[in-house]
Amino acid sequence: MNFDRKNLTDDTLLDLYKRILKPRLIEEKMLILIRQGKVSKWFSGIGQEAISAGVTAVLDNDEYILPMHRNLGVFTGRDIPLYRLFSQWQGKANGFTKGRDRSFHFGTQEYKIIGMISHLGPQLGVADGIALANKLKKNGKITAVFTGEGATSEGDFHESLNIASVWELPVMFVIENNGYGLSTPTNEQYRCENLADKGKGYGMESHIIDGNNILEVYNLLSELKISMIEKPRPVLLEFKTFRMRGHEEASGTKYVPQELMDLWSLKDPVENYRSFLKENGILTDGFDDSLRSEIKKDIDDSLAIANAEPEIEATLEGELNDIYKPYNAELISPSADTEKIRFIDAISNSLKQSMERHDNLVIMGQDVAEYGGAFKITDGFVTQFGKERVINTPICESAVVSAGMGLSINGYKAIVEMQFADFVSTGFNPIVNLLAKSHYRWLENADVVVRMPCGGGTQAGPFHSQTNEAWFTKTPGLKVVYPAFPYDVKGLLNASINDPNPVLFFEHKQLYRSVYQEVPKEYYTLPIGKAALLKEGNEVTIIAFGAAVHWALETLDKNPTISAEVLDLRTLQPLDTEAIFASVKKTGKVIIYQEDSMFGGVASDISAMIMEECFKYLDAPVKRVASLDTPIPFTKALEDQYLPKGRFEKDLLELLEF
């Protein structure tokens, strides 16, 4: 192995040795503990230390690194106290996740490390968002994100590289090509000769690097970093390496030919670099022995601290309080000066005033810039706020949502517009597994609002008309808002943008230009999680949200003798159960009206809650009215049959007769 020290000092060469030696010695200890049954699971990076150590040595401590589960050298290179790492791996409180996640599935703002989730790909988009924030700050900072050769087949890889290239983001995309995705060799994963070749398709500079040569890693990345600061751009880096252990220890390595193991054992990054340093008189046996003893003592002492730490005790309060980031919402009262505007105008007005109020707020979405979005809601925003804050995105919802998370991590607020709520399915994974779970897992909030134009009645068919709120009300950690009136949409959207937690904000398209209301001109907020009692009555409670609220009111206008309470939920998660139960106890009968199909919808859970909490107050079974359990069709006759509007009046009258 050829080591070229170039102009590096002896101190730098020895520092790099410390950086690759420490994770190796920790891993050797972990293998002993596994054999002793003291550790349940371990993902080994033995043989790959030079990559983690080299990348971390090149980046400043305030530059974000997004590692994977084989990058121990990133964590030790940032000098995280070992007892905290051991506590993390043992699920104890001194770790970073309060025992809620294992190994390296965590991040830490203190050390500017953002850990992975098991779905692998989304962290590439998170790196894009972090780098975008750096670019907006003009701070000259670089972001590095790791992935394996297996994850380069995921859609998030392609989406994230495309975004980074189009937006000229200073990201080092680090591929650790270690030959196997679990047991699947590279010849069964891709057909290009080198993964670095994929950079060409994105107009991206790429390099192939010997991932077992710490000096080659350090020297090239040092040069690249200077160049990327001078000319911000992404770079794709394929590190050729090999993992000498199994995917995890339980997997073993029987699927690897022995001759391949023997070949790569000769390329050991630690032993070869150690030999180079000794041959050149830079490392003495005495210093090496002393260094190893020092690291081993740190390991043993840190293990003793972690072992002495008590096991975590489960408390309901502790678990439930960490679903969302605690937040004291500032309620800003509406002014008396109003104007009669449409639903769609209230959205645009909210976005504009929020952009003025928060100079760290960024809007991202397809065609949202000069074109103004598919519904012209952001028309004129580029002129006022610039393309740096109103950003057209490629058609890659998953990476854009992940980028929103990255913006949040790096001090920004993000609004992601789904052109239609239906398209959120291609961004589903980062919403439910990344945004929703981050605060619970490691107390990192996701300051992201995803706008969701939804709903039927416009004959737009099965891919532009869904009301898919129930996909998200099931997921702890998300907030789901679904207003029905211009006044509510402005106040609740403002509140959602202020909220540091992820919000899915549903906007019914049919209401955009058909519903008018007097709305305060100035900025104001409304509380998330509070329903609105639109009508008071004593015969029946009608619970609805979105367009169904208007349909219910139309039905009551046709039947003026019915004394009904109409409760507009406005927010589906968190749900105003207090208002629901109070109304049901008053009237004794309840009908829940939703546009979504029946089975598994929000109405089903509300019905179950009422049956459990208010059964003795009921004078009739809880009634649900919803769309058919089919996809929403295109032709008007079929859509009219699908939607519940034509069935509600009959069901309401039958309930009153019960």
C-alpha positions as CSV (number, residue, x, y, z in Angstrom):
1,M,0.0,0.0,0.0
2,N,1.4,3.4,-1.1
3,F,1.2,6.1,1.6
4,D,1.9,9.6,0.3
5,R,2.4,12.0,3.2
6,K,2.8,15.0,1.0
7,N,3.4,18.0,3.3
8,L,1.7,16.6,6.3
9,T,3.5,17.1,9.6
10,D,4.4,14.2,12.0
11,D,1.8,15.5,14.4
12,T,-0.9,15.2,11.8
13,L,0.2,11.7,10.8
14,L,0.1,10.6,14.4
15,D,-3.3,12.2,14.9
16,L,-4.7,10.2,12.0
17,Y,-3.2,7.1,13.5
18,K,-5.0,7.8,16.8
19,R,-8.2,8.4,14.8
20,I,-8.2,4.9,13.2
21,L,-6.8,3.0,16.1
22,K,-9.4,4.1,18.7
23,P,-12.4,2.7,16.9
24,R,-10.5,-0.5,16.1
25,L,-9.7,-1.1,19.8
26,I,-13.3,-0.4,20.8
27,E,-14.5,-2.9,18.2
28,E,-12.2,-5.5,19.4
29,K,-13.5,-5.0,22.9
30,M,-17.1,-5.2,21.6
31,L,-16.5,-8.5,20.0
32,I,-15.3,-9.9,23.3
33,L,-18.4,-8.5,25.0
34,I,-20.6,-10.1,22.4
35,R,-19.0,-13.5,22.9
36,Q,-19.6,-13.0,26.7
37,G,-23.3,-12.2,26.0
38,K,-22.9,-8.7,27.4
39,V,-23.8,-7.0,24.2
40,S,-26.8,-8.1,22.0
41,K,-26.0,-6.7,18.6
42,W,-23.1,-5.1,16.8
43,F,-22.5,-3.7,13.3
44,S,-18.7,-3.9,12.8
45,G,-16.7,-1.4,10.8
46,I,-13.4,-3.3,11.1
47,G,-11.5,-2.8,7.9
48,Q,-13.3,0.5,7.1
49,E,-11.9,2.8,9.8
50,A,-9.8,5.0,7.4
51,I,-12.9,6.4,5.8
52,S,-14.7,7.5,8.9
53,A,-11.5,8.8,10.5
54,G,-10.4,10.6,7.3
55,V,-13.7,12.3,6.7
56,T,-14.0,13.4,10.3
57,A,-10.5,14.7,10.4
58,V,-11.0,16.9,7.3
59,L,-14.3,18.5,8.5
60,D,-14.4,21.1,11.2
61,N,-16.2,20.2,14.4
62,D,-19.1,22.6,13.5
63,E,-19.7,20.9,10.2
64,Y,-22.4,18.3,10.1
65,I,-21.6,14.6,9.4
66,L,-24.3,12.0,8.7
67,P,-22.9,8.6,9.4
68,M,-24.2,5.1,9.2
69,H,-24.0,2.1,11.6
70,R,-20.5,1.2,10.6
71,N,-18.9,4.6,11.2
72,L,-17.7,4.4,14.8
73,G,-14.7,6.6,13.8
74,V,-17.0,9.5,13.2
75,F,-18.3,9.4,16.8
76,T,-14.9,8.9,18.3
77,G,-13.3,11.4,16.0
78,R,-15.7,14.1,17.4
79,D,-14.5,13.1,20.9
80,I,-17.8,11.9,22.3
81,P,-17.1,10.6,25.7
82,L,-17.0,6.8,25.4
83,Y,-19.2,6.2,28.5
84,R,-22.0,7.9,26.6
85,L,-21.5,5.7,23.6
86,F,-21.5,2.6,25.8
87,S,-24.6,3.8,27.5
88,Q,-26.3,4.4,24.2
89,W,-25.5,0.8,23.0
90,Q,-26.8,-0.6,26.3
91,G,-30.0,1.5,26.2
92,K,-29.3,3.6,29.3
93,A,-30.0,7.2,30.1
94,N,-26.5,8.6,29.6
95,G,-26.9,7.6,25.9
96,F,-28.6,9.8,23.4
97,T,-32.0,8.2,22.9
98,K,-33.2,7.4,26.4
99,G,-33.2,3.7,25.5
100,R,-35.6,4.2,22.6
101,D,-33.3,3.3,19.8
102,R,-30.1,1.4,19.5
103,S,-26.5,1.5,18.2
104,F,-25.9,4.6,16.0
105,H,-29.6,5.4,15.3
106,F,-29.2,8.8,16.9
107,G,-28.0,12.3,16.4
108,T,-26.5,15.0,18.6
109,Q,-26.4,18.7,17.9
110,E,-23.6,19.1,20.4
111,Y,-21.3,17.1,18.2
112,K,-23.0,17.9,14.9
113,I,-23.6,14.3,14.1
114,I,-26.9,13.2,12.5
115,G,-27.6,9.5,12.7
116,M,-29.4,7.3,10.3
117,I,-32.7,5.6,10.4
118,S,-32.9,2.0,9.2
119,H,-34.4,3.0,5.9
120,L,-31.0,4.4,5.0
121,G,-31.8,6.6,2.0
122,P,-33.5,9.6,3.7
123,Q,-30.4,10.8,5.4
124,L,-29.0,11.7,2.0
125,G,-31.8,14.2,1.6
126,V,-31.3,15.4,5.1
127,A,-27.7,16.3,4.1
128,D,-29.1,18.3,1.2
129,G,-31.3,20.3,3.6
130,I,-28.4,20.9,6.0
131,A,-26.2,22.0,3.1
132,L,-28.9,24.3,1.7
133,A,-29.1,26.0,5.1
134,N,-25.3,26.5,5.1
135,K,-25.6,27.9,1.6
136,L,-28.3,30.3,2.7
137,K,-26.2,31.3,5.7
138,K,-23.2,31.8,3.3
139,N,-21.0,30.3,6.0
140,G,-18.7,28.2,3.8
141,K,-19.5,25.0,5.6
142,I,-19.4,21.5,4.1
143,T,-21.7,18.6,4.9
144,A,-20.6,14.9,4.6
145,V,-23.1,12.0,4.4
146,F,-22.4,8.3,4.4
147,T,-24.1,5.5,2.6
148,G,-23.3,2.0,1.5
149,E,-23.2,0.5,-1.9
150,G,-26.5,-1.2,-1.3
151,A,-28.4,2.0,-0.5
152,T,-27.3,3.5,-3.8
153,S,-30.1,1.5,-5.4
154,E,-32.7,3.3,-3.3
155,G,-34.7,6.1,-4.9
156,D,-33.6,8.5,-2.2
157,F,-30.0,8.2,-3.4
158,H,-30.9,9.3,-6.9
159,E,-33.3,12.0,-5.7
160,S,-30.8,13.5,-3.3
161,L,-27.9,13.5,-5.7
162,N,-30.1,15.2,-8.3
163,I,-31.3,17.9,-5.9
164,A,-27.7,18.5,-4.6
165,S,-26.5,18.9,-8.2
166,V,-29.3,21.1,-9.4
167,W,-29.0,23.4,-6.3
168,E,-25.2,23.3,-6.2
169,L,-25.1,22.2,-2.6
170,P,-21.7,21.6,-0.8
171,V,-22.2,18.0,0.1
172,M,-19.7,15.1,0.1
173,F,-21.6,12.0,-0.7
174,V,-19.6,9.2,0.8
175,I,-20.2,5.7,-0.6
176,E,-18.5,3.0,1.4
177,N,-18.4,0.2,-1.2
178,N,-17.5,-2.8,1.0
179,G,-18.5,-5.4,-1.5
180,Y,-21.7,-6.7,0.1
181,G,-25.2,-5.5,1.0
182,L,-25.7,-7.9,3.9
183,S,-24.9,-11.0,1.9
184,T,-25.7,-9.7,-1.7
185,P,-22.4,-9.1,-3.6
186,T,-22.1,-6.0,-5.8
187,N,-22.5,-7.9,-9.1
188,E,-26.1,-8.6,-8.0
189,Q,-26.7,-4.9,-7.0
190,Y,-25.6,-2.8,-10.0
191,R,-24.2,-3.1,-13.4
192,C,-22.0,0.0,-13.8
193,E,-18.3,-0.7,-13.4
194,N,-18.0,1.8,-10.5
195,L,-20.6,3.6,-8.4
196,A,-18.7,6.8,-9.0
197,D,-19.8,6.6,-12.6
198,K,-23.4,7.4,-11.4
199,G,-22.2,11.0,-10.8
200,K,-22.0,11.6,-14.5
201,G,-25.8,11.3,-14.8
202,Y,-26.2,14.2,-12.4
203,G,-23.5,16.4,-13.8
204,M,-21.6,15.7,-10.6
205,E,-17.9,15.5,-10.0
206,S,-16.9,12.0,-8.7
207,H,-13.8,10.3,-7.4
208,I,-12.7,6.7,-6.6
209,I,-10.6,6.4,-3.5
210,D,-8.8,3.6,-1.7
211,G,-10.9,3.5,1.4
212,N,-8.2,1.6,3.3
213,N,-5.5,4.3,2.8
214,I,-6.0,7.0,5.4
215,L,-3.6,9.4,3.7
216,E,-5.3,9.1,0.3
217,V,-8.6,9.7,2.0
218,Y,-7.3,12.7,4.1
219,N,-5.3,14.4,1.3
220,L,-7.9,14.2,-1.4
221,L,-10.8,15.3,0.9
222,S,-8.7,18.2,2.3
223,E,-8.1,19.4,-1.3
224,L,-11.8,18.9,-2.2
225,K,-13.0,20.8,0.9
226,I,-11.0,23.9,-0.1
227,S,-12.3,23.6,-3.6
228,M,-15.9,23.1,-2.5
229,I,-15.8,26.2,-0.3
230,E,-14.5,28.3,-3.2
231,K,-17.0,26.8,-5.6
232,P,-20.0,25.2,-3.8
233,R,-21.0,21.9,-5.4
234,P,-21.7,18.3,-4.4
235,V,-19.1,15.6,-5.0
236,L,-19.6,11.9,-5.2
237,L,-16.9,9.8,-3.5
238,E,-16.7,6.1,-3.9
239,F,-14.4,4.5,-1.3
240,K,-13.3,1.0,-2.2
241,T,-13.1,-1.0,1.0
242,F,-14.2,-4.2,2.6
243,R,-15.9,-5.2,5.9
244,M,-14.0,-8.0,7.6
245,R,-17.0,-9.0,9.7
246,G,-20.6,-9.9,8.9
247,H,-23.4,-7.4,8.3
248,E,-23.9,-7.8,12.0
249,E,-22.1,-10.3,14.2
250,A,-25.0,-12.8,14.1
251,S,-24.8,-12.9,10.3
252,G,-21.3,-14.3,10.1
253,T,-19.2,-14.2,6.8
254,K,-19.8,-17.7,5.4
255,Y,-21.1,-16.2,2.2
256,V,-17.8,-14.5,1.5
257,P,-15.1,-16.6,-0.4
258,Q,-12.1,-17.2,1.9
259,E,-9.7,-16.0,-0.8
260,L,-11.5,-12.6,-0.8
261,M,-11.2,-12.4,3.0
262,D,-7.5,-13.3,2.7
263,L,-6.9,-10.7,0.1
264,W,-8.5,-7.9,2.0
265,S,-6.8,-8.9,5.3
266,L,-3.6,-7.9,3.7
267,K,-5.0,-4.4,3.1
268,D,-5.9,-3.8,6.8
269,P,-6.0,0.1,7.1
270,V,-4.8,0.2,10.7
271,E,-1.9,-2.3,10.5
272,N,-0.6,-1.0,7.2
273,Y,-0.6,2.6,8.3
274,R,1.0,1.6,11.6
275,S,3.8,-0.2,9.6
276,F,4.3,2.9,7.4
277,L,4.6,5.2,10.4
278,K,7.1,2.8,12.1
279,E,9.2,2.3,9.0
280,N,9.5,6.1,8.6
281,G,10.5,6.7,12.2
282,I,7.3,8.6,13.0
283,L,5.8,6.1,15.4
284,T,7.9,4.3,18.0
285,D,7.0,1.1,19.8
286,G,6.9,3.0,23.1
287,F,4.5,5.6,21.9
288,D,2.3,3.0,20.2
289,D,2.2,0.9,23.4
290,S,1.4,4.0,25.5
291,L,-1.3,5.1,23.1
292,R,-3.0,1.7,23.1
293,S,-2.8,1.4,26.9
294,E,-4.4,4.9,27.2
295,I,-7.2,4.0,24.8
296,K,-7.9,0.6,26.4
297,K,-8.0,2.3,29.9
298,D,-10.5,4.8,28.6
299,I,-12.6,1.9,27.2
300,D,-12.5,-0.1,30.4
301,D,-13.2,3.0,32.6
302,S,-16.0,4.1,30.4
303,L,-17.5,0.6,30.3
304,A,-17.4,0.6,34.1
305,I,-19.4,3.9,34.2
306,A,-22.0,2.6,31.7
307,N,-22.3,-0.8,33.5
308,A,-22.8,1.0,36.9
309,E,-25.5,3.1,35.4
310,P,-29.0,1.9,36.4
311,E,-31.4,0.5,33.9
312,I,-34.0,2.9,32.5
313,E,-37.3,2.9,34.3
314,A,-40.3,3.2,32.1
315,T,-42.8,6.0,32.9
316,L,-45.9,6.8,30.9
317,E,-45.3,10.5,31.5
318,G,-41.7,10.3,30.2
319,E,-42.7,8.5,27.1
320,L,-45.8,10.6,26.2
321,N,-44.1,13.9,26.9
322,D,-41.4,13.4,24.3
323,I,-43.7,12.7,21.3
324,Y,-43.6,16.4,20.4
325,K,-41.2,19.1,21.3
326,P,-42.7,21.1,24.1
327,Y,-43.9,24.4,22.8
328,N,-45.7,27.4,24.4
329,A,-47.7,28.6,21.4
330,E,-48.0,32.4,21.3
331,L,-51.6,33.2,20.6
332,I,-51.8,36.4,18.6
333,S,-55.3,37.8,18.6
334,P,-56.9,38.8,15.3
335,S,-57.5,42.5,14.5
336,A,-60.8,44.0,13.9
337,D,-59.8,45.2,10.4
338,T,-61.0,42.4,8.0
339,E,-61.5,41.8,4.4
340,K,-63.7,39.3,2.6
341,I,-61.4,36.8,0.9
342,R,-61.4,33.3,-0.5
343,F,-60.0,30.2,1.2
344,I,-57.1,30.2,-1.2
345,D,-56.4,33.8,-0.5
346,A,-56.2,33.1,3.2
347,I,-53.5,30.5,2.6
348,S,-51.5,32.8,0.4
349,N,-51.9,35.6,2.9
350,S,-50.7,33.4,5.8
351,L,-47.7,32.2,3.8
352,K,-46.7,35.7,2.9
353,Q,-47.0,37.1,6.4
354,S,-45.2,34.1,7.8
355,M,-42.3,34.7,5.4
356,E,-42.2,38.3,6.5
357,R,-42.2,37.3,10.1
358,H,-39.7,34.4,9.9
359,D,-36.6,35.3,7.8
360,N,-35.5,31.7,8.2
361,L,-38.6,30.2,6.6
362,V,-38.1,28.4,3.2
363,I,-40.9,27.2,0.9
364,M,-40.1,24.3,-1.4
365,G,-42.2,22.5,-3.9
366,Q,-42.8,21.8,-7.6
367,D,-43.4,25.0,-9.6
368,V,-43.8,27.2,-6.5
369,A,-41.4,29.9,-7.6
370,E,-42.0,32.0,-10.7
371,Y,-45.1,29.9,-11.7
372,G,-46.6,30.4,-8.3
373,G,-47.6,26.8,-7.7
374,A,-50.2,24.6,-9.3
375,F,-52.9,26.7,-7.7
376,K,-51.0,30.1,-7.9
377,I,-50.9,30.3,-4.1
378,T,-47.3,31.5,-4.1
379,D,-47.7,33.8,-7.1
380,G,-45.4,36.8,-6.7
381,F,-43.4,35.3,-3.8
382,V,-40.2,35.1,-5.7
383,T,-40.3,38.8,-6.4
384,Q,-40.7,39.6,-2.7
385,F,-38.6,36.9,-1.1
386,G,-36.2,35.7,-3.8
387,K,-35.5,32.2,-5.2
388,E,-33.3,31.4,-2.2
389,R,-36.4,31.1,-0.1
390,V,-39.0,30.1,-2.6
391,I,-37.5,27.1,-4.3
392,N,-38.6,25.0,-7.2
393,T,-37.9,21.4,-6.6
394,P,-37.4,18.5,-9.0
395,I,-40.1,15.9,-8.9
396,C,-38.7,14.0,-5.9
397,E,-41.0,14.3,-2.9
398,S,-39.0,11.9,-0.7
399,A,-35.8,13.8,-0.8
400,V,-37.5,17.2,-0.6
401,V,-39.3,16.2,2.7
402,S,-35.9,14.9,4.0
403,A,-34.3,18.2,2.9
404,G,-37.0,19.9,5.0
405,M,-35.7,17.9,8.0
406,G,-32.2,19.0,7.2
407,L,-33.2,22.6,7.1
408,S,-34.8,22.2,10.5
409,I,-31.7,20.6,11.9
410,N,-29.6,23.5,10.7
411,G,-31.8,26.3,12.1
412,Y,-34.5,26.9,9.4
413,K,-38.2,26.4,9.1
414,A,-39.4,24.5,6.0
415,I,-42.8,24.4,4.2
416,V,-43.0,21.6,1.6
417,E,-45.9,21.9,-0.8
418,M,-47.2,18.7,-2.2
419,Q,-48.7,19.6,-5.6
420,F,-51.5,17.3,-4.6
421,A,-51.9,15.4,-1.4
422,D,-52.0,12.2,-3.4
423,F,-48.4,12.6,-4.3
424,V,-47.3,12.4,-0.7
425,S,-47.1,8.7,-1.1
426,T,-43.7,9.1,-2.7
427,G,-42.6,11.1,0.3
428,F,-44.3,8.9,2.9
429,N,-41.2,7.2,4.4
430,P,-39.4,10.4,5.6
431,I,-42.7,11.8,7.0
432,V,-43.7,8.8,9.1
433,N,-40.2,7.5,9.9
434,L,-38.0,10.5,10.0
435,L,-40.0,13.6,10.8
436,A,-42.5,11.9,13.1
437,K,-40.0,9.9,15.2
438,S,-37.0,12.2,15.5
439,H,-38.0,14.1,18.7
440,Y,-39.1,10.9,20.4
441,R,-35.9,9.1,19.4
442,W,-33.3,11.8,20.2
443,L,-35.1,15.0,21.0
444,E,-34.5,16.6,17.7
445,N,-37.6,18.3,16.4
446,A,-38.7,18.6,12.8
447,D,-39.8,22.2,12.1
448,V,-41.6,21.2,8.8
449,V,-45.1,21.9,7.5
450,V,-46.2,19.7,4.6
451,R,-49.1,21.4,2.7
452,M,-51.6,18.9,1.3
453,P,-54.1,20.1,-1.4
454,C,-56.7,17.4,-1.2
455,G,-60.3,16.4,-1.8
456,G,-62.9,15.5,-4.4
457,G,-65.8,17.2,-6.1
458,T,-63.7,18.4,-9.0
459,Q,-63.7,15.2,-11.1
460,A,-59.9,14.9,-10.8
461,G,-59.9,11.1,-10.5
462,P,-58.1,8.6,-8.2
463,F,-54.7,10.4,-8.2
464,H,-55.7,14.0,-7.6
465,S,-58.7,13.8,-5.3
466,Q,-57.9,11.7,-2.2
467,T,-58.4,12.8,1.3
468,N,-55.6,10.7,2.9
469,E,-55.5,12.3,6.4
470,A,-55.9,8.9,8.1
471,W,-52.5,7.8,6.7
472,F,-50.9,10.3,9.2
473,T,-53.3,10.5,12.2
474,K,-52.1,7.0,13.0
475,T,-48.5,8.1,13.3
476,P,-47.4,9.5,16.7
477,G,-45.2,12.6,16.4
478,L,-47.2,14.2,13.5
479,K,-49.8,16.9,13.9
480,V,-52.6,16.9,11.4
481,V,-54.6,20.1,10.7
482,Y,-57.6,20.3,8.4
483,P,-59.5,23.6,8.4
484,A,-62.8,24.3,6.6
485,F,-63.0,28.2,6.5
486,P,-60.7,31.0,5.4
487,Y,-60.5,32.5,8.9
488,D,-59.4,29.1,10.3
489,V,-57.0,28.4,7.5
490,K,-55.0,31.6,8.0
491,G,-54.8,31.4,11.8
492,L,-54.0,27.7,11.9
493,L,-51.5,27.8,9.1
494,N,-49.7,30.6,10.9
495,A,-49.7,28.5,14.1
496,S,-48.5,25.4,12.2
497,I,-45.6,27.3,10.8
498,N,-44.7,28.6,14.3
499,D,-44.9,25.1,15.8
500,P,-41.5,23.4,15.9
501,N,-43.1,20.0,15.3
502,P,-44.0,18.4,11.9
503,V,-47.5,19.4,10.7
504,L,-49.5,17.9,7.8
505,F,-51.7,20.8,6.7
506,F,-54.7,19.6,4.6
507,E,-56.4,22.1,2.2
508,H,-59.5,21.1,0.4
509,K,-59.2,22.1,-3.2
510,Q,-62.9,22.5,-3.8
511,L,-63.0,25.1,-1.0
512,Y,-60.1,27.1,-2.6
513,R,-62.3,29.4,-4.7
514,S,-65.8,28.7,-3.5
515,V,-65.7,29.7,0.1
516,Y,-65.4,33.4,1.2
517,Q,-65.2,34.8,4.7
518,E,-64.3,38.0,6.5
519,V,-60.7,37.4,7.6
520,P,-58.4,39.8,9.6
521,K,-55.9,41.5,7.4
522,E,-53.1,41.4,10.0
523,Y,-51.2,38.4,11.3
524,Y,-52.9,36.2,13.9
525,T,-52.8,32.6,15.2
526,L,-55.4,30.1,16.3
527,P,-54.6,27.2,18.7
528,I,-53.8,23.8,17.2
529,G,-55.9,21.0,18.7
530,K,-59.1,23.0,19.4
531,A,-62.4,22.3,17.6
532,A,-64.9,25.0,16.7
533,L,-68.5,24.8,17.7
534,L,-70.3,26.3,14.7
535,K,-73.9,25.7,15.8
536,E,-75.5,24.8,19.1
537,G,-78.4,22.4,19.4
538,N,-79.8,19.7,21.6
539,E,-81.0,16.8,19.3
540,V,-77.8,15.6,17.7
541,T,-74.1,16.3,17.4
542,I,-72.6,16.5,13.9
543,I,-68.8,16.1,13.9
544,A,-67.1,16.9,10.6
545,F,-64.0,18.5,9.1
546,G,-62.9,19.9,5.7
547,A,-65.6,20.1,3.0
548,A,-67.9,17.8,5.0
549,V,-68.5,20.8,7.4
550,H,-70.0,22.8,4.6
551,W,-72.0,19.8,3.4
552,A,-73.4,19.4,6.9
553,L,-74.4,23.0,7.1
554,E,-76.1,22.8,3.7
555,T,-78.1,19.9,5.0
556,L,-79.2,21.8,8.1
557,D,-80.2,24.8,6.0
558,K,-82.6,22.4,4.1
559,N,-83.9,21.1,7.5
560,P,-84.2,24.1,9.7
561,T,-86.3,22.3,12.4
562,I,-83.3,20.1,13.3
563,S,-81.6,21.3,16.5
564,A,-78.1,20.1,15.8
565,E,-74.7,21.0,17.2
566,V,-72.0,21.2,14.5
567,L,-68.5,20.6,15.7
568,D,-65.8,21.5,13.2
569,L,-62.7,19.5,14.3
570,R,-60.2,21.7,12.5
571,T,-57.4,19.6,13.9
572,L,-57.3,15.8,13.7
573,Q,-54.1,15.3,15.7
574,P,-54.1,16.3,18.5
575,L,-57.8,15.8,18.7
576,D,-60.1,17.9,20.8
577,T,-61.7,15.0,22.7
578,E,-62.9,17.4,25.4
579,A,-65.1,19.3,22.9
580,I,-66.4,16.0,21.3
581,F,-67.4,14.4,24.6
582,A,-69.0,17.6,26.0
583,S,-71.3,17.9,22.9
584,V,-72.1,14.2,22.8
585,K,-73.1,14.2,26.5
586,K,-75.3,17.2,25.8
587,T,-77.2,15.8,22.8
588,G,-77.1,12.0,23.3
589,K,-76.8,11.4,19.6
590,V,-73.8,11.8,17.3
591,I,-73.1,11.4,13.6
592,I,-69.6,11.7,12.3
593,Y,-69.2,13.0,8.7
594,Q,-65.9,12.5,6.7
595,E,-65.0,12.6,3.1
596,D,-62.5,9.8,3.3
597,S,-63.6,6.2,2.7
598,M,-65.2,4.5,5.7
599,F,-62.9,1.7,6.9
600,G,-59.9,2.9,8.9
601,G,-60.9,6.5,8.7
602,V,-60.7,9.2,11.4
603,A,-64.4,8.7,12.1
604,S,-63.8,5.1,13.2
605,D,-61.5,6.1,16.0
606,I,-63.8,9.0,17.1
607,S,-66.7,6.6,17.2
608,A,-64.7,4.1,19.3
609,M,-63.7,6.9,21.7
610,I,-67.3,8.0,22.1
611,M,-68.5,4.5,22.7
612,E,-65.8,4.0,25.4
613,E,-66.1,7.4,27.1
614,C,-69.8,8.4,26.6
615,F,-71.7,5.2,26.2
616,K,-74.1,5.9,29.1
617,Y,-75.0,9.3,27.6
618,L,-76.0,7.9,24.2
619,D,-79.6,7.5,23.1
620,A,-78.6,5.8,19.8
621,P,-75.6,4.1,18.2
622,V,-72.9,6.3,16.9
623,K,-73.4,6.9,13.2
624,R,-70.6,7.3,10.6
625,V,-71.1,8.7,7.1
626,A,-68.2,8.4,4.7
627,S,-67.3,7.8,1.1
628,L,-67.4,4.4,-0.5
629,D,-64.6,1.9,0.2
630,T,-63.3,2.3,-3.3
631,P,-60.8,4.6,-4.9
632,I,-62.3,7.9,-5.9
633,P,-63.4,7.8,-9.5
634,F,-63.2,10.4,-12.3
635,T,-66.7,10.7,-14.0
636,K,-69.1,13.0,-12.2
637,A,-71.8,10.4,-11.8
638,L,-69.4,7.9,-10.3
639,E,-67.7,10.6,-8.1
640,D,-71.1,11.8,-6.8
641,Q,-72.0,8.2,-5.9
642,Y,-68.6,7.8,-4.2
643,L,-68.8,10.9,-2.0
644,P,-71.1,10.8,1.1
645,K,-72.9,14.1,0.3
646,G,-75.9,12.3,-1.2
647,R,-76.3,9.9,1.8
648,F,-75.8,12.2,4.7
649,E,-79.3,13.7,5.0
650,K,-81.0,10.3,5.0
651,D,-78.6,8.9,7.6
652,L,-79.1,12.0,9.8
653,L,-82.9,11.7,9.7
654,E,-82.8,8.0,10.5
655,L,-80.6,8.7,13.5
656,L,-83.0,11.4,14.8
657,E,-85.8,8.8,14.5
658,F,-84.0,6.2,16.5
